[in-house]
Amino acid sequence: MSAFAKAKKSYQKNHKERGQLKNRHHLGLLEKHKDYVLRARDYHKKKEKLKNLREKALNKNPDEFYFKMISTKTKDGVHHVKQGKQHTADQLKLMKAQDLNYVNSKKTAEAKKIERLQASLHLLESSDGGPPNQHIVFVDNKKEAKAFDPATHFGTLPELMNRTYNRPSIDTLKTSQVTAPVDEQSLKKIERQRNRQYEELKQRIERKEKMQTLTEKLQLEKHLMGKGPRVKVKDATDDQPAVYRWKKKRRK
């Protein structure tokens, strides 16, 4: 619409629908066109719904069966789901204990796999990011401590002292033949294999941590099924279960 047409339309008279006549007030408000449109659409929508339901009833297979029919029933035209067999508190506690034992067994198996993988990779540092292992050597006096040479003490080369694994001695280097891959392709293959092993180790450590969290949550659920008043101290997170505090009870 052009600007002139808009300006012309602004001067037009507003055409208002008349209200109900005074002698027809007892009939209520006068229905406007927009009210008729809403009423007509609602009528046709309901009519179409009833038509579809009639067609569905006519085309229904009398031998039709669904497994949900076993657990549901119709009462006064309303579907009701039958309640299944309820477990007792002792049964639920036993099931929680079985789940807890299963998760603990899986966590133990995962820990053994991690230990074997760490041994194959010569990973001596702890998996939780703690300080590395230390080798403490005791001497008799401060003079010996000041003149202490780690390479001489361990019988190896000074260049190999930074290695925490596979550190051969000088005698071993003299008597045995050291074989190592010399071509670049073999080195890259070994590097890829080691990276895959470290990635597997990382995934197994994360899986073990998730199992530990699941174990704590199952243990908490088992405790909550017991008796005694308790108060929630801290809400649960993705990594930690909720924290509850039980009231101290005197043991007889």
Helices and strands as residue ranges (DSSP letters): H 3-10, G 22-27, H 33-58, H 68-71, E 72-75, E 78-81, H 89-121, H 142-146, H 150-154, G 158-160, H 170-175, H 184-224, E 230-234, E 243-246
